[in-house]
């Protein structure tokens, strides 16, 4: 943690923060001076991530900069407990990143009702739980930034993702509506739509599918989790102080 970073003295919560894009965001926030609370279901990954974050700046004299709370974002009570833990531990809640997500891909013909409901619940209800509960805390403080992770799939729709595309499009609508409601309380709500980001999940896709997606990207490469994290830092910090209800596409120009 630094005293001069863009998030110096801030407290941030990142759901789905134990790995992937969520962990990349948490690392960037710690680099910029924030204390971070991770919310996730994977307790083994959380323990590893917390150890990595706390060792990130050479231990900083043993001072803790990160902790984690097991959290199912579909549960209003568990999200409430996660945010309360951040306030109890470090005295405020300045940033929330609603990042937790899953996929249950299938064509609409073969998709089960459970596959649809589960994805909508994790992404859309989970995002609403976090946005509502964080805004209740932040409005009392008179400040705060909420960053919702949507997806390019929510802009264009993807075959085999009627559940995921619907949820990610819903996050954009939620972001804009919430931004209008809480702006006069000093709370900003913005969204990010990542495109093809290099991860264990995306690199496991069939080569044919990877090549088809790459052909759609003018920049000719997949993005890195750190490139999403930079935009999440921008939205969390005062660099975006006059921005709310916006959606940033981090896609390499794919499907403009």
Secondary structure, 3 states (H helix, E strand, C coil): CCCCCCCCCCEEEEECCCCHHHHHHHHHHHHCCCEEEEEECCHHHHHHHHHHHHCCCHHHHHCCCEEEEECCCCCHHHHHHHHHHHHHHHCCCCEEEECCCCCCCECCCCCCHHHHHHHHHHHHHHHHHHHHHHHHHHHHHCCEEEEEECCCHHHHCCCCEHHHHHHHHHHHHHHHHHHHHHHHHCEEEEEEEECCECCHHHHCCCHHHHHHHHCCCCCCCCECHHHHHHHHHHHHCHHHCCCCCCEEEECCCCCC
